[in-house]
């Protein structure tokens, strides 16, 4: 693991693939860490991509450089961290995939730097384009931890038992038996970062206006709220049995994209698709990112095709795909109930 220094952070980062290959940025979510991509990133690199996998602020070995820096965690500031990382690596244009927190950070990157972000993949957490609506009572119940952290005593409970708090969500958000305790314990070491509670609590308070977003990212947060749609090639992956963001929370996602777009619901998968079914996630990411390589005429095209084929064979063998594509002039089902606000 490398450490990349930016103006504000020392970012722990895993790097895969040749430096001259088309770049892909993979952003993890909460409560998780960069190892969430451990079975995806090497396969993307083997297909001919340069893959950048940072550890977000407040997690693992990533550290704030200055004591006076605010320990914030809203999506806009995560996007600013990501763009600073890509600048430090000398990467101008790139593709991005994000899960959970990383999903909305990736979305913010596409809005703030459209000339740099070539393609976008979002996993498990819908876009916040146009702003976040107050959730229904049913969804608010699934989001209990948001409101818990908005209280003084709830926030203190999170500080006092990070592992216990995170473990509840691993249990509740995906089908029984999807992880083993040894895996959780390895990931939970990332929550020992001294800034994890503060970054976590701020992230959830800020999204419901119970805390101010980081002032450095205010311009970007405002732009996300003001932007209704995106036109870049995009992919949205959602687990069919996600326990915090059920498929109903993603019902209006197709209407947020006006360009080439694919939405895939993964049967039997909960909130952590890249951990629960990395073969399926890899296949769909290669479908999206491989096209970009072929469009540029890069020499990695044959590798990408082979990677897609291999991942496709694995996925087909275990029966994972339940894909819904969408053309430019189609939209969400007008007879469907209104979507609920997303959670994680």
C-alpha positions in Angstrom: 0.0 0.0 0.0 1.3 3.4 -1.0 0.8 6.7 0.8 0.0 9.7 -1.4 0.3 13.1 0.2 -2.1 15.9 -0.8 -2.6 19.4 0.7 -4.8 18.1 3.5 -4.3 14.3 3.8 -1.8 11.5 3.7 -3.9 9.0 1.8 -3.3 5.2 2.0 -3.8 3.9 -1.5 -3.5 0.6 -3.4 -2.4 0.9 -7.0 -2.8 -1.8 -9.7 -1.9 -2.0 -13.3 0.4 -0.1 -15.7 0.8 3.7 -15.2 0.1 4.4 -18.8 -3.2 2.5 -18.9 -6.7 4.1 -18.8 -7.4 4.9 -15.1 -10.2 3.7 -12.9 -10.8 5.1 -9.4 -12.6 2.8 -6.9 -14.1 4.4 -3.8 -15.3 2.4 -0.8 -18.2 3.0 1.5 -19.3 2.8 5.1 -18.8 0.8 7.3 -16.2 -0.7 5.1 -12.7 -0.1 3.8 -10.6 -0.3 0.7 -10.4 -4.1 0.9 -14.0 -4.2 -0.3 -12.4 -4.0 -3.8 -9.8 -6.7 -3.2 -11.5 -9.2 -5.6 -12.4 -6.6 -8.2 -9.4 -4.3 -8.6 -6.8 -7.0 -9.6 -9.2 -8.3 -12.3 -9.7 -4.8 -13.7 -5.9 -4.4 -13.8 -5.4 -7.8 -15.4 -7.8 -6.6 -18.1 -5.5 -3.7 -18.9 -6.6 -0.8 -16.6 -4.8 1.3 -14.1 -6.7 1.0 -10.9 -6.5 3.4 -7.9 -8.1 2.3 -4.6 -7.8 4.9 -1.8 -8.8 4.6 1.8 -11.2 7.4 2.6 -10.5 10.0 5.3 -11.2 8.7 8.7 -10.5 5.1 7.8 -7.5 2.8 8.1 -4.1 4.4 7.6 -5.3 7.6 5.9 -4.5 10.6 8.1 -5.3 14.3 8.3 -2.0 16.2 8.0 -3.1 19.0 10.4 -4.7 18.9 13.8 -6.8 22.0 13.0 -8.4 20.5 9.9 -12.2 19.8 10.4 -13.0 16.1 10.6 -15.8 16.2 8.1 -17.2 13.4 5.9 -19.8 14.8 3.5 -19.9 13.6 -0.1 -18.5 16.9 -1.5 -15.4 16.8 0.7 -14.8 13.2 -0.2 -14.9 14.1 -3.9 -12.4 16.9 -3.2 -10.1 14.4 -1.5 -10.4 12.1 -4.6 -9.6 14.8 -7.1 -6.6 15.9 -5.0 -5.4 12.3 -5.0 -5.8 12.0 -8.8 -3.9 15.3 -9.2 -1.1 14.0 -7.0 -0.9 10.9 -9.2 -0.8 12.9 -12.3 -4.0 11.4 -13.6 -6.1 13.9 -15.7 -9.0 11.9 -17.1 -10.4 8.8 -15.4 -13.4 6.5 -14.8 -14.9 6.0 -11.3 -16.9 3.5 -9.4 -18.1 4.0 -5.9 -20.0 2.0 -3.3 -22.2 3.5 -0.6 -20.4 6.7 0.5 -18.2 6.2 -2.5 -21.2 6.1 -4.8 -22.2 9.7 -3.9 -18.6 10.9 -3.9 -18.3 9.4 -7.4 -21.5 11.2 -8.5 -20.1 14.5 -7.1 -16.9 14.0 -9.1 -18.9 13.6 -12.3 -20.8 16.8 -11.5 -17.8 18.9 -10.4 -15.3 17.8 -13.0 -17.2 16.6 -16.0 -14.2 17.2 -18.3 -12.2 14.7 -16.3 -14.7 11.9 -15.4 -15.2 9.7 -18.4 -17.6 7.1 -17.0 -19.5 6.5 -13.8 -20.6 3.4 -11.8 -22.6 3.7 -8.7 -23.3 0.8 -6.3 -26.0 0.4 -3.7 -26.7 4.1 -3.0 -28.7 6.1 -5.5 -27.7 9.5 -6.8 -28.5 12.7 -4.9 -29.0 14.8 -8.0 -31.5 17.5 -7.2 -31.1 17.1 -3.5 -32.3 14.6 -0.9 -36.0 14.3 0.0 -37.1 13.5 3.6 -37.5 9.8 3.6 -40.8 7.9 4.1 -41.5 6.5 7.6 -40.6 3.0 6.4 -37.2 4.2 5.0 -36.6 6.3 8.1 -37.0 3.1 10.2 -34.3 1.5 8.1 -32.1 4.6 8.5 -32.5 4.6 12.3 -28.7 5.0 12.7 -28.8 8.4 10.9 -31.1 9.8 13.5 -29.3 8.0 16.3 -26.1 9.8 15.4 -27.9 13.1 15.2 -28.4 12.9 19.0 -25.7 13.7 21.6 -26.1 10.4 23.4 -26.3 8.4 20.2 -23.1 10.0 18.9 -21.3 9.1 22.1 -22.5 5.5 21.9 -20.9 5.3 18.4 -17.6 6.7 19.8 -17.7 4.2 22.7 -18.3 1.1 20.5 -17.3 1.5 16.9 -17.1 -2.2 16.1 -20.5 -3.0 17.7 -22.2 -0.2 15.8 -20.7 -1.2 12.5 -21.3 -4.9 13.0 -25.1 -4.3 13.4 -25.1 -2.9 9.8 -23.1 -5.8 8.3 -25.7 -8.2 9.8 -28.8 -6.2 8.9 -27.9 -5.0 5.4 -27.3 -8.3 3.6 -28.5 -11.9 3.7 -27.6 -14.1 6.7 -24.2 -15.7 6.4 -22.8 -13.4 3.8 -19.6 -12.7 5.8 -17.5 -14.4 8.4 -16.4 -12.8 11.6 -12.7 -12.9 10.7 -13.4 -10.8 7.7 -15.3 -8.3 9.7 -12.6 -8.1 12.3 -10.0 -7.4 9.6 -12.1 -4.6 8.2 -13.0 -3.2 11.6 -9.4 -2.4 12.2 -9.9 0.4 9.8 -12.4 1.9 12.2 -9.6 2.3 14.8 -8.5 5.4 12.9 -8.8 8.2 15.5 -10.9 10.3 13.2 -13.4 7.6 12.3 -16.2 8.6 14.8 -16.0 12.3 13.9 -16.0 11.7 10.2 -18.8 9.2 10.4 -21.0 11.4 12.6 -20.5 14.5 10.5 -21.3 12.6 7.3 -24.7 11.6 8.5 -25.6 14.8 10.3 -24.6 16.9 7.4 -26.8 15.2 4.9 -29.9 16.1 6.9 -28.8 19.6 7.8 -27.9 18.7 11.4 -24.3 19.8 10.6 -22.8 22.2 8.1 -20.9 20.6 5.2 -17.2 21.2 5.0 -16.9 24.8 3.7 -14.3 23.8 1.1 -16.9 21.7 -0.6 -20.0 24.0 -0.3 -19.8 25.0 -4.0 -19.9 21.3 -5.0 -22.7 20.3 -2.6 -24.7 23.2 -4.0 -24.0 22.1 -7.6 -25.1 18.5 -6.8 -28.4 19.9 -5.5 -28.8 22.1 -8.6 -28.0 19.3 -11.1 -31.0 17.2 -12.2 -29.4 14.7 -14.6 -26.0 13.4 -15.9 -25.3 12.5 -19.5 -22.0 10.6 -19.2 -22.1 6.8 -19.8 -23.2 5.3 -16.4 -24.0 2.1 -14.6 -26.0 1.5 -11.5 -25.8 -1.8 -9.5 -28.2 -2.6 -6.7 -28.6 -5.7 -4.6 -32.1 -7.2 -4.8 -32.2 -7.9 -1.1 -30.4 -4.8 0.2 -31.5 -4.4 3.8 -31.0 -0.6 4.1 -31.6 0.6 0.6 -34.2 -1.8 -0.9 -34.7 -1.7 -4.7 -37.7 0.7 -4.2 -35.2 3.4 -3.2 -33.6 3.2 -6.6 -36.8 3.3 -8.7 -36.2 6.8 -10.1 -32.5 6.3 -10.8 -32.9 5.7 -14.6 -34.5 9.2 -14.9 -31.4 10.8 -13.5 -29.3 9.8 -16.6 -29.8 11.0 -20.1 -26.8 9.3 -21.8 -25.9 5.6 -22.2 -27.1 3.9 -19.0 -27.5 0.4 -17.6 -29.2 -0.5 -14.4 -28.6 -4.0 -12.9 -30.4 -5.6 -10.0 -28.3 -8.5 -8.6 -30.5 -11.3 -7.2 -29.6 -12.7 -3.8 -27.2 -9.8 -3.1 -27.5 -7.3 -0.3 -25.8 -4.0 0.3 -22.2 -5.0 -0.4 -22.2 -6.4 -4.0 -18.5 -6.1 -4.5 -17.9 -8.3 -1.5 -20.9 -10.6 -2.0 -20.6 -11.2 -5.7 -17.3 -9.8 -7.0 -17.6 -11.8 -10.2 -20.8 -10.0 -11.2 -19.5 -6.6 -10.2 -16.3 -7.1 -12.2 -18.2 -8.2 -15.3 -20.4 -5.2 -15.3 -17.6 -2.8 -14.6 -15.6 -4.2 -17.5 -18.6 -3.8 -19.7 -18.7 -0.1 -18.9 -15.0 0.7 -18.7 -13.9 -1.6 -21.5 -16.0 0.4 -24.0 -14.0 3.5 -23.0 -10.7 1.8 -23.7 -11.9 0.7 -27.1 -13.2 4.2 -28.0 -9.7 5.6 -27.4 -8.1 2.9 -29.5 -5.9 1.8 -26.7 -3.9 -1.3 -26.9 -5.7 -2.8 -23.9 -8.8 -3.7 -25.9 -8.1 -7.4 -26.3 -7.3 -7.7 -22.6 -10.5 -6.0 -21.8 -12.5 -8.3 -24.0 -10.9 -11.3 -22.5 -11.6 -9.9 -19.0 -15.2 -9.4 -19.8 -15.6 -12.8 -21.3 -13.9 -14.5 -18.3 -16.0 -12.6 -15.8 -19.1 -13.3 -17.8 -18.5 -17.0 -17.9 -18.1 -17.1 -14.1 -21.2 -15.0 -13.6 -23.3 -17.1 -16.0 -22.1 -20.3 -14.2 -23.6 -19.1 -10.9 -26.6 -17.4 -12.4 -26.2 -13.8 -11.2 -27.4 -11.4 -13.9 -30.8 -9.6 -13.8 -30.0 -6.7 -16.1 -32.2 -3.8 -17.1 -30.8 -1.6 -19.8 -32.3 1.7 -20.8 -32.2 3.7 -23.9 -32.0 7.5 -24.1 -35.6 8.1 -24.7 -37.0 5.7 -22.1 -37.7 6.5 -18.5 -38.9 5.1 -15.2 -42.3 3.3 -15.0 -44.8 6.1 -14.5 -47.2 3.7 -12.7 -44.6 2.8 -10.1 -44.9 4.2 -6.5 -42.7 7.2 -5.6 -39.2 6.2 -4.6 -38.0 6.4 -1.0 -34.9 8.3 0.0 -31.7 6.4 0.0 -30.0 5.3 3.3 -26.4 4.3 3.6 
